[in-house]
Amino acid sequence: MTIGQEITVDTLDDIRALARAAPDARELLPIGLREVTRGPAAIHTVADSLRRLGVAEGGVVAVLCDATPKSPGAGGGDVVDVVREAIAHGRYRPVLVVVRPHGSAGLVHADEHTVAETVRRVAEVAPGSLVTVGSGTMADLGKVAAQQLDLIHVVVQTAASVNGFADDQSVLLRNGAKRTTPSRWPDALVIDSDVLAAAPRAMTCAGLGDQLSMFTASADWYLAAASGFDTSYSATVVQVLRRGGRDALDAVDGLRHGSPHAVSALAGGLTRGGLAMGLAGRTSPSSGTEHTISHLLEMHAGAHGVRAASHGSQVGVASVVAAAIWQRLRARLTDRGVVMVRRLDPEKMRERVYAAFAPLDADGTTARECWQAYQRKLDWINRNRDRLQRLCTNWASHDAAVGDLLASPETITGMLREAGAPWRFSGLDPCPEFGTVHWAVRNCHLLRDRFTVVDLAEVTGLWTAEEVADVLARTQWLVG
């Protein structure tokens, strides 16, 4: 459906039809996102979205945002002001709810305090609906508030920075650890191409990094299914993810110059990524080793009261590292005969988890949280060593499928460089210390209970401190 000049409302019928016709249709979850409005000046149509969603005129609409100014493009002013005016013009009553930073880093994080405070403050204005304006963290907070308060929810995306706008998951800080938590689909997503083009280029580069995770995370997801740890892998979901991602990557050269067409294509790819995660009911299609590395860097920065580089930019660089890990492990599984799976000593692994995460807080809360998650995976690994051994012995029957999902570290590096995005950790802003990077890569698999390429390297004795140092040495000086 087209509304005015170049503004379209997509009800996602093509993806719904693809999911219904898929061989694994019964395993896929319904898409709760009802529409996506795209085009220049789309933020002026927020009231139309509310009306189509059945929100009665005259009601209170909570407008959730942070205090960071956001340019609407050529029209000047601020995106939040334009959205409030559009809502009021549509005969609704907008009430602003501004989320302030909690803690010393000066940034809004989705920690327990901020989540609870956001829900409380939105509830205070007694709205009939919620409009969230912002980027990834604000969308995560809005999805939680909409879930807990049972509100119609419209998300106004202000940057092509992450793929988490269009799914029903929120990444929250729990006991100091990043955790993907089921929340709620937004009912509508508004993507204004003028707003995205006016966003800081660093945020667009971060979105490219998040998009490129599809070249490593999907392989981790396949591995989890092949091992028997998580059998939810879906070729249909990967198809949804890749279909949008390819369009975004075809326009990657325009991202360096802030081309509105390229930024809009990237936003479309990120939306498809969010829909893929929602269909799967988990973030695994585009969140694997590369995301855990980024999560650990963010957790380390938060624990020390400093700013981390943007999530997506870290994911992009970490995708190069994850691709290199995959490259090395595949070579060893195919070229060096049978790789033996070893038992992991629970007490030694517990000591390792606590040693890795204890420095993040004074009382060991984060270490206990991470051990609780990792212990579940560790117990499964030791109970299923025979299954993992068969996987390694018969790796030739899986290698081609994995290869189709992966891109080489050189390819990922080349796309990041073409867009002018960071492609190694020294290019991040701010740049983490090398020791912190080594710590994050070495311990990324200890964060949560998902089976990834690093877990397979661990159980086969191939994940040593020396191995990590070599991977980093090679990827951080790689010329694509």
C-alpha positions as CSV (number, residue, x, y, z in Angstrom):
1,M,0.0,0.0,0.0
2,T,1.3,3.5,-0.9
3,I,0.5,6.6,1.3
4,G,1.5,9.8,-0.3
5,Q,4.7,10.3,-2.3
6,E,7.0,7.2,-2.0
7,I,5.7,6.2,1.4
8,T,4.7,2.5,1.5
9,V,3.0,0.3,4.1
10,D,4.3,-3.2,3.9
11,T,2.1,-5.8,5.7
12,L,4.8,-8.5,5.2
13,D,2.4,-10.8,3.2
14,D,5.3,-12.2,1.2
15,I,7.2,-13.4,4.2
16,R,4.1,-14.7,5.9
17,A,3.3,-16.7,2.7
18,L,6.9,-18.0,2.5
19,A,6.7,-19.2,6.1
20,R,3.3,-20.8,5.6
21,A,4.5,-22.8,2.5
22,A,7.8,-23.9,4.1
23,P,8.5,-27.6,4.8
24,D,9.1,-26.6,8.4
25,A,6.1,-24.3,8.7
26,R,4.9,-26.0,11.9
27,E,8.2,-25.1,13.6
28,L,8.1,-21.4,12.8
29,L,6.4,-18.8,14.9
30,P,3.8,-16.3,13.6
31,I,5.0,-12.8,12.8
32,G,3.5,-10.4,15.3
33,L,4.7,-7.3,13.5
34,R,1.7,-6.1,11.5
35,E,3.2,-3.4,9.2
36,V,6.3,-1.6,8.2
37,T,6.0,2.0,6.9
38,R,8.9,3.1,4.8
39,G,9.9,6.2,2.8
40,P,11.0,9.8,3.1
41,A,9.1,11.8,5.8
42,A,7.5,8.6,7.1
43,I,7.7,9.9,10.6
44,H,4.9,12.3,9.8
45,T,2.6,9.3,9.4
46,V,2.9,7.9,12.9
47,A,-0.7,8.8,13.7
48,D,-1.9,6.9,10.7
49,S,-0.1,3.8,12.0
50,L,-1.9,4.2,15.4
51,R,-5.2,4.5,13.6
52,R,-4.7,1.4,11.5
53,L,-3.7,-0.5,14.6
54,G,-7.1,0.4,16.2
55,V,-6.0,3.1,18.7
56,A,-8.9,5.4,19.4
57,E,-8.5,9.1,18.8
58,G,-8.1,11.3,21.8
59,G,-6.2,8.7,23.9
60,V,-2.9,9.3,25.6
61,V,0.2,8.1,23.6
62,A,3.4,7.6,25.6
63,V,6.4,8.7,23.5
64,L,9.5,6.9,24.8
65,C,13.0,8.2,23.9
66,D,16.4,9.1,25.3
67,A,17.8,12.6,25.5
68,T,20.1,12.3,22.4
69,P,19.1,14.7,19.7
70,K,18.1,13.0,16.4
71,S,18.0,14.9,13.1
72,P,14.9,14.3,10.9
73,G,16.9,15.3,7.8
74,A,16.4,18.3,5.6
75,G,13.4,19.7,7.6
76,G,15.5,20.5,10.6
77,G,14.5,20.2,14.3
78,D,14.4,16.9,16.2
79,V,12.8,13.6,15.3
80,V,11.1,13.4,18.7
81,D,9.5,16.8,18.2
82,V,8.3,15.9,14.7
83,V,6.8,12.6,16.0
84,R,5.0,14.4,18.9
85,E,3.6,17.0,16.5
86,A,2.4,14.3,14.1
87,I,0.7,12.4,16.9
88,A,-1.0,15.5,18.2
89,H,-2.1,16.5,14.6
90,G,-3.7,13.1,14.4
91,R,-5.9,14.0,17.4
92,Y,-4.0,11.9,20.0
93,R,-2.4,13.2,23.2
94,P,1.3,12.6,23.2
95,V,3.1,12.5,26.6
96,L,6.9,12.4,26.6
97,V,8.9,9.8,28.6
98,V,12.6,10.4,28.5
99,V,14.9,7.7,29.7
100,R,18.1,9.0,31.4
101,P,21.4,7.2,31.8
102,H,21.9,5.2,35.0
103,G,25.5,4.7,36.1
104,S,28.8,6.4,35.4
105,A,29.2,5.7,31.7
106,G,26.6,8.3,30.7
107,L,24.8,6.0,28.3
108,V,21.4,4.3,28.5
109,H,21.8,0.6,29.1
110,A,18.9,-1.9,29.4
111,D,19.8,-3.0,32.9
112,E,17.4,-4.1,35.6
113,H,17.2,-0.6,37.1
114,T,16.5,1.1,33.7
115,V,14.0,-1.5,32.6
116,A,12.0,-1.2,35.9
117,E,12.2,2.6,35.8
118,T,11.1,2.7,32.2
119,V,8.1,0.5,32.8
120,R,7.1,2.5,35.9
121,R,7.3,5.9,34.2
122,V,5.4,4.7,31.1
123,A,2.7,3.3,33.3
124,E,2.4,6.6,35.2
125,V,1.1,8.4,32.2
126,A,-1.6,5.8,31.7
127,P,-1.3,5.5,28.0
128,G,-3.5,3.6,25.5
129,S,-0.4,3.0,23.3
130,L,3.3,3.5,23.1
131,V,5.5,5.0,20.5
132,T,9.3,4.4,20.9
133,V,11.7,6.7,19.1
134,G,15.3,5.7,19.0
135,S,17.8,3.0,18.1
136,G,18.5,-0.5,19.4
137,T,18.5,0.0,23.2
138,M,15.4,2.2,23.2
139,A,13.6,-0.4,21.0
140,D,14.5,-3.1,23.5
141,L,13.2,-1.1,26.4
142,G,10.0,-0.2,24.5
143,K,9.3,-3.8,23.7
144,V,9.6,-4.8,27.3
145,A,7.3,-1.9,28.5
146,A,4.7,-2.8,25.8
147,Q,4.8,-6.4,26.9
148,Q,4.4,-5.7,30.6
149,L,1.8,-3.0,30.2
150,D,-0.1,-4.7,27.3
151,L,0.2,-1.7,25.0
152,I,-0.1,-1.2,21.2
153,H,3.5,-0.4,20.2
154,V,4.9,1.6,17.3
155,V,8.7,1.8,16.9
156,V,10.2,4.8,15.0
157,Q,13.6,3.6,14.0
158,T,16.2,6.5,13.9
159,A,19.2,4.7,12.5
160,A,20.0,1.6,10.5
161,S,22.2,0.4,13.4
162,V,20.9,-3.0,14.5
163,N,18.5,-5.7,13.4
164,G,16.6,-5.8,16.7
165,F,13.8,-3.4,15.7
166,A,11.6,-6.0,14.0
167,D,11.6,-9.0,16.4
168,D,10.1,-10.0,19.7
169,Q,13.4,-10.3,21.6
170,S,15.2,-7.7,23.8
171,V,18.9,-7.8,24.8
172,L,18.9,-6.9,28.5
173,L,21.6,-6.8,31.2
174,R,20.8,-9.3,33.9
175,N,23.2,-9.6,36.9
176,G,25.8,-7.8,34.7
177,A,25.5,-10.3,31.8
178,K,24.0,-9.7,28.4
179,R,20.9,-11.9,28.0
180,T,18.5,-12.2,25.1
181,T,15.0,-12.1,26.7
182,P,11.6,-12.8,25.0
183,S,9.6,-9.5,25.0
184,R,7.0,-8.5,22.4
185,W,6.8,-7.8,18.7
186,P,6.2,-4.1,17.9
187,D,2.9,-3.8,16.2
188,A,4.3,-1.4,13.6
189,L,7.7,-0.2,12.5
190,V,8.3,3.2,10.9
191,I,11.5,3.6,8.8
192,D,12.0,7.1,7.5
193,S,14.7,7.2,4.9
194,D,15.5,10.9,5.5
195,V,16.0,10.2,9.2
196,L,18.3,7.2,8.5
197,A,20.4,9.1,6.0
198,A,20.8,12.0,8.6
199,A,22.0,9.6,11.4
200,P,25.7,9.6,12.2
201,R,27.6,7.5,9.7
202,A,29.1,5.5,12.5
203,M,25.6,4.2,13.4
204,T,25.1,3.1,9.7
205,C,28.5,1.4,9.8
206,A,27.4,-0.4,13.0
207,G,24.3,-1.6,11.1
208,L,26.5,-3.1,8.4
209,G,28.4,-4.9,11.1
210,D,25.3,-6.3,12.6
211,Q,24.1,-7.4,9.1
212,L,27.4,-9.2,8.4
213,S,26.9,-11.4,11.4
214,M,24.6,-13.5,9.2
215,F,27.8,-15.0,7.6
216,T,29.0,-16.5,10.9
217,A,26.0,-16.8,13.2
218,S,23.9,-19.0,10.9
219,A,26.9,-21.4,10.7
220,D,27.0,-21.6,14.5
221,W,23.2,-22.2,14.5
222,Y,23.7,-25.1,12.0
223,L,26.4,-26.5,14.1
224,A,24.2,-26.5,17.2
225,A,21.6,-28.5,15.2
226,A,24.2,-30.9,13.8
227,S,25.5,-31.6,17.2
228,G,22.0,-32.2,18.6
229,F,22.3,-29.3,21.2
230,D,19.7,-27.1,19.5
231,T,17.7,-28.7,16.7
232,S,15.8,-25.5,15.8
233,Y,17.8,-24.7,12.7
234,S,15.6,-23.7,9.8
235,A,16.7,-23.3,6.2
236,T,13.5,-21.2,5.7
237,V,14.6,-18.7,8.3
238,V,18.1,-18.5,6.8
239,Q,16.4,-17.8,3.4
240,V,14.5,-14.9,4.9
241,L,17.6,-13.6,6.5
242,R,19.8,-13.9,3.4
243,R,17.2,-12.5,1.0
244,G,17.2,-9.1,2.7
245,G,20.9,-9.2,3.5
246,R,22.0,-9.6,-0.1
247,D,20.1,-6.4,-1.1
248,A,21.9,-4.5,1.7
249,L,25.3,-5.9,0.7
250,D,24.8,-5.1,-3.0
251,A,24.6,-1.4,-1.9
252,V,27.5,-1.5,0.5
253,D,29.7,0.9,-1.6
254,G,27.1,3.6,-1.1
255,L,27.3,3.5,2.7
256,R,30.7,5.2,2.7
257,H,29.0,8.3,1.2
258,G,25.8,8.1,3.1
259,S,23.7,7.3,0.1
260,P,20.0,7.3,1.1
261,H,19.4,4.4,-1.2
262,A,22.2,2.3,0.4
263,V,21.1,3.2,3.9
264,S,17.5,2.3,3.1
265,A,18.7,-1.0,1.6
266,L,20.6,-1.7,4.7
267,A,17.6,-0.9,6.9
268,G,15.5,-3.4,4.8
269,G,18.1,-6.1,5.3
270,L,18.2,-5.5,9.1
271,T,14.4,-5.7,9.2
272,R,14.5,-9.0,7.4
273,G,17.1,-10.1,10.0
274,G,14.7,-9.2,12.8
275,L,11.9,-11.0,11.2
276,A,14.0,-14.1,10.8
277,M,14.9,-14.1,14.5
278,G,11.2,-13.7,15.3
279,L,10.2,-16.6,13.0
280,A,12.8,-18.8,14.7
281,G,11.8,-17.6,18.2
282,R,15.5,-17.0,19.0
283,T,18.3,-14.7,17.9
284,S,20.5,-17.6,16.8
285,P,20.1,-16.9,13.0
286,S,22.2,-13.8,13.4
287,S,23.7,-14.0,16.9
288,G,26.6,-16.4,17.4
289,T,30.2,-16.2,18.3
290,E,30.6,-12.7,16.9
291,H,27.8,-11.3,19.2
292,T,29.2,-12.9,22.4
293,I,32.5,-11.3,21.7
294,S,30.8,-7.9,21.4
295,H,28.7,-8.6,24.5
296,L,31.8,-9.3,26.5
297,L,33.4,-6.1,25.4
298,E,30.3,-4.1,26.4
299,M,30.1,-5.9,29.7
300,H,33.8,-5.1,30.4
301,A,33.3,-1.4,29.5
302,G,30.1,-1.2,31.7
303,A,31.9,-2.8,34.6
304,H,34.7,-0.2,34.4
305,G,32.4,2.8,33.9
306,V,33.6,3.6,30.4
307,R,32.0,3.8,27.0
308,A,32.1,0.9,24.6
309,A,32.1,1.2,20.9
310,S,28.8,0.7,19.2
311,H,27.4,-2.8,19.4
312,G,27.1,-3.3,15.6
313,S,30.6,-2.0,14.9
314,Q,32.0,-4.5,17.4
315,V,29.9,-7.3,15.9
316,G,31.3,-6.5,12.4
317,V,34.9,-6.7,13.6
318,A,34.1,-9.8,15.6
319,S,32.5,-11.4,12.6
320,V,36.0,-11.3,10.9
321,V,37.4,-13.1,13.9
322,A,34.5,-15.7,14.0
323,A,35.0,-16.4,10.3
324,A,38.7,-16.9,10.9
325,I,38.0,-19.3,13.8
326,W,35.6,-21.3,11.5
327,Q,38.2,-21.3,8.7
328,R,40.8,-22.8,11.0
329,L,38.6,-25.4,12.6
330,R,37.2,-26.6,9.3
331,A,40.7,-27.0,8.0
332,R,41.6,-29.2,11.0
333,L,38.5,-31.2,10.8
334,T,39.0,-32.0,7.1
335,D,42.8,-32.1,6.6
336,R,44.2,-33.6,9.8
337,G,42.3,-36.8,10.3
338,V,40.1,-37.5,13.3
339,V,40.0,-34.8,15.9
340,M,39.3,-36.3,19.4
341,V,36.6,-34.9,21.7
342,R,37.7,-34.7,25.3
343,R,35.8,-34.5,28.5
344,L,35.7,-31.1,30.1
345,D,36.4,-31.1,33.8
346,P,33.5,-29.4,35.5
347,E,35.5,-28.0,38.5
348,K,38.3,-26.7,36.2
349,M,35.7,-25.1,33.9
350,R,33.9,-23.5,36.9
351,E,37.2,-22.1,38.1
352,R,37.8,-20.7,34.5
353,V,34.4,-19.1,34.3
354,Y,34.8,-17.4,37.7
355,A,38.3,-16.3,36.8
356,A,37.0,-14.8,33.6
357,F,34.1,-12.9,35.0
358,A,34.9,-12.2,38.6
359,P,36.7,-9.0,37.8
360,L,33.5,-7.5,36.4
361,D,32.0,-6.8,39.8
362,A,32.9,-6.9,43.4
363,D,30.6,-9.7,44.7
364,G,30.9,-12.2,41.8
365,T,27.3,-11.7,40.6
366,T,28.2,-11.7,36.9
367,A,30.4,-14.8,37.3
368,R,27.6,-16.7,39.0
369,E,25.1,-15.7,36.3
370,C,27.5,-16.8,33.6
371,W,28.4,-20.1,35.3
372,Q,24.7,-20.9,35.7
373,A,24.2,-20.6,32.0
374,Y,27.5,-22.3,30.9
375,Q,27.0,-25.2,33.4
376,R,23.9,-26.3,31.5
377,K,25.9,-26.4,28.3
378,L,28.9,-28.1,30.0
379,D,26.7,-30.9,31.4
380,W,25.2,-31.5,28.0
381,I,28.7,-31.6,26.3
382,N,30.0,-34.2,28.8
383,R,26.8,-36.4,28.4
384,N,27.1,-36.3,24.6
385,R,30.8,-36.7,23.9
386,D,30.0,-39.7,21.7
387,R,27.6,-37.6,19.6
388,L,30.2,-34.9,19.3
389,Q,32.8,-37.4,18.3
390,R,30.6,-38.7,15.5
391,L,30.1,-35.1,14.3
392,C,33.9,-34.6,14.1
393,T,34.5,-38.0,12.5
394,N,31.8,-37.4,9.9
395,W,32.5,-33.8,9.4
396,A,32.8,-34.2,5.6
397,S,29.1,-34.7,5.4
398,H,28.5,-31.2,7.0
399,D,31.4,-29.1,5.6
400,A,29.7,-28.1,2.4
401,A,26.5,-27.0,4.2
402,V,28.6,-24.9,6.6
403,G,30.7,-23.5,3.8
404,D,27.5,-22.2,2.1
405,L,26.6,-20.3,5.2
406,L,30.0,-18.7,5.9
407,A,31.9,-15.9,4.3
408,S,35.7,-15.8,4.5
409,P,37.4,-13.3,6.9
410,E,38.8,-11.6,3.8
411,T,35.3,-11.1,2.3
412,I,33.9,-9.7,5.5
413,T,36.9,-7.4,5.9
414,G,36.5,-6.2,2.3
415,M,32.9,-5.2,2.8
416,L,33.6,-3.4,6.0
417,R,36.5,-1.5,4.4
418,E,34.4,-0.7,1.3
419,A,31.8,1.0,3.5
420,G,34.4,2.8,5.6
421,A,33.5,0.8,8.6
422,P,35.9,-0.5,11.3
423,W,37.3,-3.9,10.2
424,R,39.7,-4.5,13.1
425,F,39.5,-3.7,16.8
426,S,42.0,-0.9,16.6
427,G,39.6,1.0,14.4
428,L,36.7,1.0,16.9
429,D,35.8,4.2,18.7
430,P,36.7,3.9,21.5
431,C,39.4,1.3,20.9
432,P,39.5,-1.5,23.5
433,E,42.9,-2.5,24.8
434,F,44.4,-5.6,23.2
435,G,44.3,-7.5,26.5
436,T,40.5,-6.9,26.8
437,V,40.0,-8.1,23.2
438,H,42.0,-11.2,23.9
439,W,39.9,-11.8,27.1
440,A,36.6,-11.4,25.2
441,V,37.6,-13.7,22.3
442,R,39.1,-16.3,24.6
443,N,36.0,-16.4,26.9
444,C,33.1,-15.6,24.6
445,H,31.7,-19.2,24.7
446,L,31.5,-19.0,28.5
447,L,28.8,-16.3,28.5
448,R,25.7,-18.3,27.6
449,D,24.3,-21.7,26.9
450,R,24.5,-21.9,23.1
451,F,26.8,-24.3,21.2
452,T,29.1,-22.5,18.8
453,V,32.3,-23.0,16.8
454,V,34.3,-22.0,19.9
455,D,32.6,-24.7,22.0
456,L,33.6,-27.3,19.3
457,A,37.1,-25.9,19.4
458,E,37.1,-26.1,23.2
459,V,36.1,-29.8,23.4
460,T,38.6,-30.8,20.7
461,G,41.5,-29.1,22.5
462,L,41.9,-26.5,19.9
463,W,41.0,-23.4,21.9
464,T,44.1,-22.3,23.7
465,A,45.4,-18.9,24.6
466,E,48.0,-19.3,21.9
467,E,45.4,-20.1,19.4
468,V,43.4,-17.0,20.3
469,A,46.5,-14.9,20.0
470,D,47.3,-16.3,16.6
471,V,43.7,-15.7,15.3
472,L,43.9,-12.1,16.5
473,A,47.3,-11.6,15.0
474,R,46.2,-12.8,11.6
475,T,42.8,-11.0,11.5
476,Q,43.9,-7.7,12.9
477,W,46.5,-7.3,10.2
478,L,44.4,-8.9,7.4
479,V,44.3,-7.0,4.1
480,G,41.2,-8.0,2.2
